[in-house]
Amino acid sequence: MAKTKIEEPTLTHNGITYKVLDLSEEAQKQLMNVKIAENEIRRLQMKLAIAQTAHSAYEQALVASLPAQI
């Protein structure tokens, strides 16, 4: 049976790679905060895309419901 090598999580900053488990507790907390913020940004970007799509559809419906100009 072949052994699967499990890679340790790393962080690369300014060309330097750090093992996450070797970081201080404070650095690990800040890394978690960065990841949480990145996830929230992605979530908000998806919500914005949904809102922009809805806006476009409502705008098209509005234009379609305007009285015809003669």
C-alpha positions as semicolon CSV with decimal commas, in nm:
position;residue;x (nm);y (nm);z (nm)
1;M;0,000;0,000;0,000
2;A;0,140;0,339;-0,100
3;K;0,170;0,606;0,163
4;T;0,007;0,937;0,087
5;K;0,214;1,235;0,191
6;I;0,005;1,484;0,383
7;E;0,123;1,837;0,316
8;E;0,131;2,083;0,602
9;P;-0,062;2,405;0,545
10;T;0,165;2,693;0,452
11;L;0,144;3,067;0,408
12;T;0,356;3,250;0,151
13;H;0,415;3,622;0,199
14;N;0,672;3,833;0,015
15;G;0,822;3,519;-0,136
16;I;0,876;3,354;0,203
17;T;0,684;3,035;0,286
18;Y;0,587;2,972;0,648
19;K;0,442;2,655;0,799
20;V;0,114;2,759;0,957
21;L;0,169;2,534;1,258
22;D;0,502;2,709;1,324
23;L;0,339;3,053;1,341
24;S;0,260;3,214;1,673
25;E;-0,091;3,182;1,810
26;E;-0,150;3,549;1,728
27;A;-0,035;3,502;1,368
28;Q;-0,260;3,197;1,330
29;K;-0,556;3,400;1,463
30;Q;-0,485;3,679;1,217
31;L;-0,456;3,427;0,932
32;M;-0,797;3,289;1,030
33;N;-0,936;3,645;1,033
34;V;-0,797;3,706;0,683
35;K;-0,963;3,386;0,558
36;I;-1,294;3,482;0,722
37;A;-1,277;3,828;0,561
38;E;-1,198;3,674;0,220
39;N;-1,497;3,441;0,250
40;E;-1,723;3,733;0,343
41;I;-1,597;3,932;0,043
42;R;-1,679;3,638;-0,187
43;R;-2,026;3,604;-0,028
44;L;-2,094;3,975;-0,073
45;Q;-1,969;3,968;-0,433
46;M;-2,220;3,688;-0,506
47;K;-2,499;3,887;-0,341
48;L;-2,402;4,194;-0,545
49;A;-2,412;3,988;-0,866
50;I;-2,761;3,865;-0,774
51;A;-2,877;4,220;-0,697
52;Q;-2,732;4,351;-1,024
53;T;-2,910;4,077;-1,219
54;A;-3,238;4,157;-1,043
55;H;-3,189;4,529;-1,109
56;S;-3,141;4,461;-1,478
57;A;-3,452;4,243;-1,495
58;Y;-3,662;4,503;-1,310
59;E;-3,533;4,776;-1,538
60;Q;-3,627;4,572;-1,847
61;A;-3,972;4,506;-1,700
62;L;-4,014;4,878;-1,631
63;V;-3,921;4,973;-1,986
64;A;-4,160;4,711;-2,120
65;S;-4,445;4,850;-1,907
66;L;-4,402;5,214;-2,013
67;P;-4,671;5,348;-2,244
68;A;-4,583;5,350;-2,612
69;Q;-4,483;5,687;-2,750
70;I;-4,656;5,800;-3,063
